[in-house]
Amino acid sequence: MKREDVPQDGATSTYGGERKLLYAVDANGDVVGVPSAGWEVESEATQSALDLIAEQCDAAWARAQQGTTSPLEYYMYYRRMDVALLAQTSGVWQWRIRRHFNPQRFQKLGRKLLARYEEALGLTIAELQTLPEQPLHESSTR
Amino acid sequence: MNQALVNHSFQHRQAAHCETGVASALLSHNGLPLSEPMAFGLAAGLSFAYLPIVKLSGMPLIAYRMPPRAILKGLQQRLGVKLHFQTFSDPAKGMAELDKQLDQGRLVGLQTSVFWLPYFPETMRFHFNAHNLLVYGRDGDDYLISDPVFEEGVRCDRQALQKARFAKGALAAKGMLYYPTQVPQQFDLATTARAAIRKNYRIMMNAPLPMIGVKGIRYLGKKIVQLSGDSKKSERYLPLYLSHIVRMQEEIGTGGAGFRFIYAAFLREVGQALANDRLKEAAAIMTEAGDDWRKFALLSSKMCKGRSPMDSKLLQATLNGCADQEAQAWRLLKQF
């Protein structure tokens, strides 16, 4: 890639105003570092991953409000995890996590288990046990 | 503790990739000037691996470089650098040790989880546990951080930094910190570069598995064609799969093309230093390989967004083009 071809798609960027360094070829044929404001192709891939998370958050939020799932599922997606990842970070088996999506069961959970979720999700036990009044994530229907 | 403690002789410099950026800054600061591409090339960091067993949100892991810590370890081995690595079971001890080393004026490397670093833009915060950064000072409750992928130095409060260092899961850092205890002030570039290029040649050209190296790139192409022929998967799964590849290629780390460009920069730098035209030629071919990878990302992205019709044969041909370019560069490099 030539220096002048380094993409500068700032408008659609998912770098949050930051620039990333790319190596590109200058007029002498040397390969030098050039900051890039973003590349549309990359932004689209990132954005579709973010959209998926937002949809999961929306759905879990709605279910938690109807009482068909526990706040745990909502917070899991809010922290950009899935069941497999939460199992890794909390050390709780996947099938147990799924059981804890049952609201009644989740409310009866002992402190020891809750403490594991507390650490993995970076939220206090009190926060975990209640669904916030307003969603914490940015909804996919912006 | 209110007084700022800053390592004033340290100069932050942006890099394309975290581990090579940290390695370059750490060694340069300790008397061995080494560019980021040099750190990458001398550690034999380039690779390709398609790992269907390791899953990332249900998708196979595709790696365009050697696994985390390979750069630091490779440089230890090849340059005679000695690094002290330390992990902790107790987060409080891990933070105390960091403070102690900073108080002694050391520049300290850390392995962290991207997700828990508050200075990352929201859109870039995903769970990746092997992000490297340098700490060069303290100011009250804040740590002064040189994060190689950022343009300027950044700050992170104590609590957040602890969380980022001790996040659990795959590749968990366990609070790992590191700093050099011995840094040679010079090395012989010709022999070191030759050994590193040989090693990288073996990874890319002589891998015993079909999913690794140049063969792995072709394997990925075959996999895409296979999926498009599978009526159960071609509709929904294939676009997701392609989008995943593009994400792995571009966003996570510096991606497929990015690493090819860094390696080209390494070949060019060594070629200049040793006045070797073969290396410069290989650098140009490696750059073209990177361009082909970007072409592949562009095509995939159009196809999974439905802006152009799904054409798995075209994607395969593009990937085979990448493989051909890389193989050509490596055959040249074998003669170096």
Interface residues (C-beta under 8 A of the other chain):
Chain A: M1 T14 Y15 G16 G17 E18 R19 K20 L21 L22 Y23 A24 V25 G29 D30 V31 V32 G33 P35 W39 V41 E42 E44 A45 T46 Q47 S48 A49 L50 R79 R80 M81 D82 A84 L85 Q88 T89 S90 G91 A120 G122
Chain B: Q14 A15 A16 E36 P37 K55 S57 G58 F115 W116 F120 P121 E122 T123 M124 R125 F126 H127 V149 F150 E151 K163 A167 K168 G169 A170 S243 V246 R247 E250 E251 T254 G255 A257 G258 F261 I262 A264 A265 R268 E269 Q272 K280 A283 A284 T287 G290 D291 R294 A297 L298 S301 K305
